[in-house]
Structures are given as structure tokens and as C-alpha cells.
């Protein structure tokens, strides 16, 4: 079978903005294809009157591995991106990826009432959603520093970019069992905190902005002339409150 090289950053950087946007459109279309297929499969399950299985429970580990690769590929598109139109497009793509895929990965974790361990639900073991990869891609853009040029015909604002970035950092709109991390630690014998999540990574970043570690000597609070250090910390508190 043909091997696909997912290291696309260098190739994308050589393309003009319009063609990069077309590439992102293809990823968006592929994601919506997953949504459509899932909807059709759920209809078939409802017609079969199966009460024991849901669509999420029936997704094989091999498919989850491909989805994980898709999420990593989408995240890689953000590396080095500076055009605000493309930034906004990819940030929205990543949040949509979270909304569509996280529930499927979450089905591996724990089954309420049946106490099914990860290895039992997927014999190949747990397939991880690439939250750390996505976080590493979006974190350099936090907080957003963007001032629209005068007479900007595109209408992109700092608030639009910041809201889209926060949607990814907070996994806005993604539905999953919030208890599952604790349950896995208890059921599987793993040490707490072994698996990083977007929420823990984002929370740590917001806290470091609020109270930088003493070892970070080059921390320079945001100062644009309109934002003081106090206002910067207030922004961090607001972001933390949104996350929690």
C-alpha cells in the first residue's frame, strides 16, 4: 500500500495563501465526510434495534489510528502560519476535529456500569487522540497579538482569532466523559497525570501566564501600550475561568 508522508509543513510554506487555503478546505471536507458517515451508521444501528452497542463503541482501533494521524496532520498545518485568514481557518478546523473525533476516542476509556477496561474494549490497546500535538501547534499563538491593518477588506479581528484559539484550547463543543481520566487511573493502575490532556496543558499555560515560574527569566508580560501587566494577568484569569 502507498505510504503517505504526513510531514507537509515545508510543502505548505512554499504555497501562496490561496492554495494553502484550498488544502485546508480539503481537510475540512474530509472531516465532514466522517460526520456524514457517522450519521448514516447511527441510523443503521437504530434500525437494527441494537441496545448494547453504540457507534462510538464499534469504531475499531485501526480507524482511530487513522483519525489520530489526521488530527496530527491538521495540527502540522499551523506550524509557521502567519496569514490571519489561514490561521482562523486552521484553528476552526482543529476545533471541529475535536468536536467530531474526541467522542470516538472517549469510547475506549471506560464503560459506565460494565467496568470495561481499555484493553478489553480495544484489544490493541488505547489509541490516543493527538491533544498534545494540537496543543504544541496552537500554544505559540497564545495570547493572540494581532492588529488589523487599516482598510482591511477581510474583516478579521483579534477577538475572532482569540476566540478561535480559545475554542481549541478549551475543546469547546467536544462531548466526552469528564470522569474518565480518574477512572482510568484507578482501573488501569496508571499513575495520575501520565496522560496529558488539552485541558491540563491549557490550564498550566494560563497559570504560568498568571504566575510565571521563578526559573523563567525571560518572561516578558505583554505590553502593547494599551495593555499593562495587570491587564495581561486579568486576561489570564478570564481565560482560566473560561477553561474551568
Secondary structure, DSSP 8 states (H G I E B T S, - for coil): --------HHHHHTS-HHHHHHHHHHHHHHHHHHHHHHHHHHHHHHHTT-SS--TGGG--HHHHHHHHHHHHHHHHTTTT---HHHHHHHHHHHHHHHHHHHHHHHTTT-BTTTTB-HHHHSTT------HHHHHHHHGGG-S------TT-SS---HHHHHHHHHHHHTTTT----TTHHHHHHHHH---TTSS--HHHHHHHHHHHHHS--TT-TT-----SSS--HHHHHHHHHHHHHHH-
